[in-house]
Amino acid sequence: MNKGDALLAMVGIRDIKLMSVLHQKVLYCRMHLQPQMYMIVK
């Protein structure tokens, strides 16, 4: 395993953590916005 692979792994882990945080925020927003969206659709 050379430096490039180690760096890629570190960046990958950081990206995965960032993506999971963003995903949680999106789900949180969706949960709070969905009732309003349903009302708009109706």
PyMOL Python script that loads the backbone (N, CA, C, O; Angstrom):
from pymol import cmd

cmd.read_pdbstr("""\
ATOM      1  N   MET A   1       0.861  -1.205   0.000  1.00  0.00           N
ATOM      2  CA  MET A   1       0.000   0.000   0.000  1.00  0.00           C
ATOM      3  C   MET A   1       0.885   1.239   0.000  1.00  0.00           C
ATOM      4  O   MET A   1       1.639   1.462   0.947  1.00  0.00           O
ATOM      5  N   ASN A   2       0.800   2.042  -1.048  1.00  0.00           N
ATOM      6  CA  ASN A   2       1.643   3.236  -1.118  1.00  0.00           C
ATOM      7  C   ASN A   2       0.905   4.448  -0.572  1.00  0.00           C
ATOM      8  O   ASN A   2      -0.245   4.351  -0.144  1.00  0.00           O
ATOM      9  N   LYS A   3       1.584   5.593  -0.592  1.00  0.00           N
ATOM     10  CA  LYS A   3       0.981   6.817  -0.031  1.00  0.00           C
ATOM     11  C   LYS A   3      -0.311   7.196  -0.739  1.00  0.00           C
ATOM     12  O   LYS A   3      -1.273   7.613  -0.094  1.00  0.00           O
ATOM     13  N   GLY A   4      -0.341   7.056  -2.046  1.00  0.00           N
ATOM     14  CA  GLY A   4      -1.524   7.435  -2.824  1.00  0.00           C
ATOM     15  C   GLY A   4      -2.762   6.675  -2.374  1.00  0.00           C
ATOM     16  O   GLY A   4      -3.836   7.252  -2.207  1.00  0.00           O
ATOM     17  N   ASP A   5      -2.592   5.352  -2.177  1.00  0.00           N
ATOM     18  CA  ASP A   5      -3.730   4.527  -1.744  1.00  0.00           C
ATOM     19  C   ASP A   5      -4.196   4.936  -0.357  1.00  0.00           C
ATOM     20  O   ASP A   5      -5.399   5.018  -0.106  1.00  0.00           O
ATOM     21  N   ALA A   6      -3.251   5.196   0.553  1.00  0.00           N
ATOM     22  CA  ALA A   6      -3.597   5.590   1.920  1.00  0.00           C
ATOM     23  C   ALA A   6      -4.353   6.913   1.901  1.00  0.00           C
ATOM     24  O   ALA A   6      -5.350   7.082   2.604  1.00  0.00           O
ATOM     25  N   LEU A   7      -3.867   7.848   1.090  1.00  0.00           N
ATOM     26  CA  LEU A   7      -4.502   9.168   0.989  1.00  0.00           C
ATOM     27  C   LEU A   7      -5.916   9.018   0.424  1.00  0.00           C
ATOM     28  O   LEU A   7      -6.862   9.640   0.908  1.00  0.00           O
ATOM     29  N   LEU A   8      -6.038   8.183  -0.604  1.00  0.00           N
ATOM     30  CA  LEU A   8      -7.338   7.942  -1.227  1.00  0.00           C
ATOM     31  C   LEU A   8      -8.311   7.346  -0.207  1.00  0.00           C
ATOM     32  O   LEU A   8      -9.481   7.725  -0.160  1.00  0.00           O
ATOM     33  N   ALA A   9      -7.818   6.411   0.607  1.00  0.00           N
ATOM     34  CA  ALA A   9      -8.657   5.781   1.630  1.00  0.00           C
ATOM     35  C   ALA A   9      -9.116   6.821   2.648  1.00  0.00           C
ATOM     36  O   ALA A   9     -10.284   6.837   3.039  1.00  0.00           O
ATOM     37  N   MET A  10      -8.201   7.690   3.076  1.00  0.00           N
ATOM     38  CA  MET A  10      -8.546   8.733   4.049  1.00  0.00           C
ATOM     39  C   MET A  10      -9.606   9.671   3.478  1.00  0.00           C
ATOM     40  O   MET A  10     -10.598   9.978   4.139  1.00  0.00           O
ATOM     41  N   VAL A  11      -9.387  10.122   2.244  1.00  0.00           N
ATOM     42  CA  VAL A  11     -10.336  11.033   1.597  1.00  0.00           C
ATOM     43  C   VAL A  11     -11.676  10.329   1.415  1.00  0.00           C
ATOM     44  O   VAL A  11     -12.730  10.933   1.611  1.00  0.00           O
ATOM     45  N   GLY A  12     -11.632   9.052   1.041  1.00  0.00           N
ATOM     46  CA  GLY A  12     -12.856   8.274   0.852  1.00  0.00           C
ATOM     47  C   GLY A  12     -13.665   8.192   2.134  1.00  0.00           C
ATOM     48  O   GLY A  12     -14.883   8.369   2.123  1.00  0.00           O
ATOM     49  N   ILE A  13     -12.973   7.918   3.252  1.00  0.00           N
ATOM     50  CA  ILE A  13     -13.658   7.827   4.548  1.00  0.00           C
ATOM     51  C   ILE A  13     -14.269   9.172   4.901  1.00  0.00           C
ATOM     52  O   ILE A  13     -15.400   9.240   5.382  1.00  0.00           O
ATOM     53  N   ARG A  14     -13.513  10.253   4.659  1.00  0.00           N
ATOM     54  CA  ARG A  14     -14.015  11.602   4.966  1.00  0.00           C
ATOM     55  C   ARG A  14     -15.244  11.896   4.108  1.00  0.00           C
ATOM     56  O   ARG A  14     -16.231  12.444   4.598  1.00  0.00           O
ATOM     57  N   ASP A  15     -15.182  11.531   2.825  1.00  0.00           N
ATOM     58  CA  ASP A  15     -16.317  11.765   1.915  1.00  0.00           C
ATOM     59  C   ASP A  15     -17.543  10.984   2.369  1.00  0.00           C
ATOM     60  O   ASP A  15     -18.662  11.497   2.343  1.00  0.00           O
ATOM     61  N   ILE A  16     -17.321   9.731   2.788  1.00  0.00           N
ATOM     62  CA  ILE A  16     -18.443   8.894   3.238  1.00  0.00           C
ATOM     63  C   ILE A  16     -19.098   9.527   4.461  1.00  0.00           C
ATOM     64  O   ILE A  16     -20.325   9.578   4.553  1.00  0.00           O
ATOM     65  N   LYS A  17     -18.281  10.013   5.403  1.00  0.00           N
ATOM     66  CA  LYS A  17     -18.828  10.664   6.600  1.00  0.00           C
ATOM     67  C   LYS A  17     -19.602  11.914   6.212  1.00  0.00           C
ATOM     68  O   LYS A  17     -20.696  12.160   6.720  1.00  0.00           O
ATOM     69  N   LEU A  18     -19.024  12.705   5.304  1.00  0.00           N
ATOM     70  CA  LEU A  18     -19.672  13.937   4.855  1.00  0.00           C
ATOM     71  C   LEU A  18     -20.996  13.615   4.172  1.00  0.00           C
ATOM     72  O   LEU A  18     -22.009  14.269   4.419  1.00  0.00           O
ATOM     73  N   MET A  19     -20.978  12.596   3.308  1.00  0.00           N
ATOM     74  CA  MET A  19     -22.191  12.208   2.591  1.00  0.00           C
ATOM     75  C   MET A  19     -23.274  11.739   3.556  1.00  0.00           C
ATOM     76  O   MET A  19     -24.452  12.045   3.371  1.00  0.00           O
ATOM     77  N   SER A  20     -22.869  10.988   4.599  1.00  0.00           N
ATOM     78  CA  SER A  20     -23.869  10.495   5.553  1.00  0.00           C
ATOM     79  C   SER A  20     -24.476  11.658   6.323  1.00  0.00           C
ATOM     80  O   SER A  20     -25.669  11.643   6.628  1.00  0.00           O
ATOM     81  N   VAL A  21     -23.665  12.671   6.641  1.00  0.00           N
ATOM     82  CA  VAL A  21     -24.178  13.857   7.342  1.00  0.00           C
ATOM     83  C   VAL A  21     -25.150  14.602   6.431  1.00  0.00           C
ATOM     84  O   VAL A  21     -26.227  15.007   6.868  1.00  0.00           O
ATOM     85  N   LEU A  22     -24.771  14.782   5.165  1.00  0.00           N
ATOM     86  CA  LEU A  22     -25.646  15.462   4.202  1.00  0.00           C
ATOM     87  C   LEU A  22     -26.939  14.670   4.028  1.00  0.00           C
ATOM     88  O   LEU A  22     -28.025  15.245   3.953  1.00  0.00           O
ATOM     89  N   HIS A  23     -26.809  13.343   3.965  1.00  0.00           N
ATOM     90  CA  HIS A  23     -27.982  12.479   3.787  1.00  0.00           C
ATOM     91  C   HIS A  23     -28.934  12.644   4.971  1.00  0.00           C
ATOM     92  O   HIS A  23     -30.149  12.716   4.791  1.00  0.00           O
ATOM     93  N   GLN A  24     -28.375  12.705   6.183  1.00  0.00           N
ATOM     94  CA  GLN A  24     -29.202  12.897   7.380  1.00  0.00           C
ATOM     95  C   GLN A  24     -29.929  14.231   7.315  1.00  0.00           C
ATOM     96  O   GLN A  24     -31.106  14.318   7.668  1.00  0.00           O
ATOM     97  N   LYS A  25     -29.229  15.278   6.863  1.00  0.00           N
ATOM     98  CA  LYS A  25     -29.851  16.604   6.755  1.00  0.00           C
ATOM     99  C   LYS A  25     -30.972  16.587   5.728  1.00  0.00           C
ATOM    100  O   LYS A  25     -32.033  17.173   5.945  1.00  0.00           O
ATOM    101  N   VAL A  26     -30.734  15.909   4.603  1.00  0.00           N
ATOM    102  CA  VAL A  26     -31.758  15.815   3.552  1.00  0.00           C
ATOM    103  C   VAL A  26     -32.985  15.083   4.084  1.00  0.00           C
ATOM    104  O   VAL A  26     -34.116  15.522   3.875  1.00  0.00           O
ATOM    105  N   LEU A  27     -32.755  13.957   4.779  1.00  0.00           N
ATOM    106  CA  LEU A  27     -33.877  13.194   5.344  1.00  0.00           C
ATOM    107  C   LEU A  27     -34.622  14.043   6.356  1.00  0.00           C
ATOM    108  O   LEU A  27     -35.853  14.034   6.392  1.00  0.00           O
ATOM    109  N   TYR A  28     -33.879  14.782   7.182  1.00  0.00           N
ATOM    110  CA  TYR A  28     -34.477  15.648   8.205  1.00  0.00           C
ATOM    111  C   TYR A  28     -35.356  16.705   7.541  1.00  0.00           C
ATOM    112  O   TYR A  28     -36.486  16.945   7.967  1.00  0.00           O
ATOM    113  N   CYS A  29     -34.821  17.335   6.491  1.00  0.00           N
ATOM    114  CA  CYS A  29     -35.578  18.369   5.767  1.00  0.00           C
ATOM    115  C   CYS A  29     -36.820  17.753   5.131  1.00  0.00           C
ATOM    116  O   CYS A  29     -37.903  18.335   5.188  1.00  0.00           O
ATOM    117  N   ARG A  30     -36.666  16.588   4.530  1.00  0.00           N
ATOM    118  CA  ARG A  30     -37.795  15.922   3.870  1.00  0.00           C
ATOM    119  C   ARG A  30     -38.898  15.621   4.873  1.00  0.00           C
ATOM    120  O   ARG A  30     -40.076  15.841   4.592  1.00  0.00           O
ATOM    121  N   MET A  31     -38.517  15.118   6.040  1.00  0.00           N
ATOM    122  CA  MET A  31     -39.511  14.775   7.059  1.00  0.00           C
ATOM    123  C   MET A  31     -40.298  16.011   7.468  1.00  0.00           C
ATOM    124  O   MET A  31     -41.503  15.931   7.704  1.00  0.00           O
ATOM    125  N   HIS A  32     -39.623  17.156   7.555  1.00  0.00           N
ATOM    126  CA  HIS A  32     -40.283  18.380   8.007  1.00  0.00           C
ATOM    127  C   HIS A  32     -41.050  19.073   6.882  1.00  0.00           C
ATOM    128  O   HIS A  32     -42.036  19.766   7.131  1.00  0.00           O
ATOM    129  N   LEU A  33     -40.588  18.880   5.637  1.00  0.00           N
ATOM    130  CA  LEU A  33     -41.231  19.562   4.512  1.00  0.00           C
ATOM    131  C   LEU A  33     -42.353  18.733   3.894  1.00  0.00           C
ATOM    132  O   LEU A  33     -43.210  19.276   3.197  1.00  0.00           O
ATOM    133  N   GLN A  34     -42.355  17.429   4.141  1.00  0.00           N
ATOM    134  CA  GLN A  34     -43.324  16.564   3.469  1.00  0.00           C
ATOM    135  C   GLN A  34     -44.776  16.933   3.763  1.00  0.00           C
ATOM    136  O   GLN A  34     -45.577  16.970   2.829  1.00  0.00           O
ATOM    137  N   PRO A  35     -45.161  17.208   5.014  1.00  0.00           N
ATOM    138  CA  PRO A  35     -46.558  17.584   5.260  1.00  0.00           C
ATOM    139  C   PRO A  35     -46.988  18.790   4.417  1.00  0.00           C
ATOM    140  O   PRO A  35     -48.095  18.808   3.880  1.00  0.00           O
ATOM    141  N   GLN A  36     -46.115  19.792   4.301  1.00  0.00           N
ATOM    142  CA  GLN A  36     -46.411  20.972   3.480  1.00  0.00           C
ATOM    143  C   GLN A  36     -46.556  20.572   2.015  1.00  0.00           C
ATOM    144  O   GLN A  36     -47.451  21.052   1.319  1.00  0.00           O
ATOM    145  N   MET A  37     -45.668  19.686   1.549  1.00  0.00           N
ATOM    146  CA  MET A  37     -45.725  19.243   0.156  1.00  0.00           C
ATOM    147  C   MET A  37     -47.034  18.518  -0.114  1.00  0.00           C
ATOM    148  O   MET A  37     -47.653  18.721  -1.159  1.00  0.00           O
ATOM    149  N   TYR A  38     -47.458  17.677   0.815  1.00  0.00           N
ATOM    150  CA  TYR A  38     -48.724  16.959   0.644  1.00  0.00           C
ATOM    151  C   TYR A  38     -49.878  17.947   0.531  1.00  0.00           C
ATOM    152  O   TYR A  38     -50.786  17.760  -0.278  1.00  0.00           O
ATOM    153  N   MET A  39     -49.840  18.998   1.345  1.00  0.00           N
ATOM    154  CA  MET A  39     -50.900  20.003   1.301  1.00  0.00           C
ATOM    155  C   MET A  39     -50.896  20.727  -0.042  1.00  0.00           C
ATOM    156  O   MET A  39     -51.954  21.033  -0.591  1.00  0.00           O
ATOM    157  N   ILE A  40     -49.691  21.002  -0.574  1.00  0.00           N
ATOM    158  CA  ILE A  40     -49.588  21.680  -1.873  1.00  0.00           C
ATOM    159  C   ILE A  40     -50.152  20.760  -2.965  1.00  0.00           C
ATOM    160  O   ILE A  40     -50.879  21.209  -3.852  1.00  0.00           O
ATOM    161  N   VAL A  41     -49.806  19.465  -2.888  1.00  0.00           N
ATOM    162  CA  VAL A  41     -50.284  18.498  -3.886  1.00  0.00           C
ATOM    163  C   VAL A  41     -51.802  18.408  -3.832  1.00  0.00           C
ATOM    164  O   VAL A  41     -52.464  18.380  -4.869  1.00  0.00           O
ATOM    165  N   LYS A  42     -52.356  18.363  -2.619  1.00  0.00           N
ATOM    166  CA  LYS A  42     -53.813  18.281  -2.472  1.00  0.00           C
ATOM    167  C   LYS A  42     -54.430  19.613  -2.852  1.00  0.00           C
ATOM    168  O   LYS A  42     -55.651  19.765  -2.801  1.00  0.00           O
TER     169      LYS A  42
END
""", "prot")
cmd.dss("prot")
cmd.show_as("cartoon", "prot")
cmd.util.cbc("prot")
cmd.orient("prot")
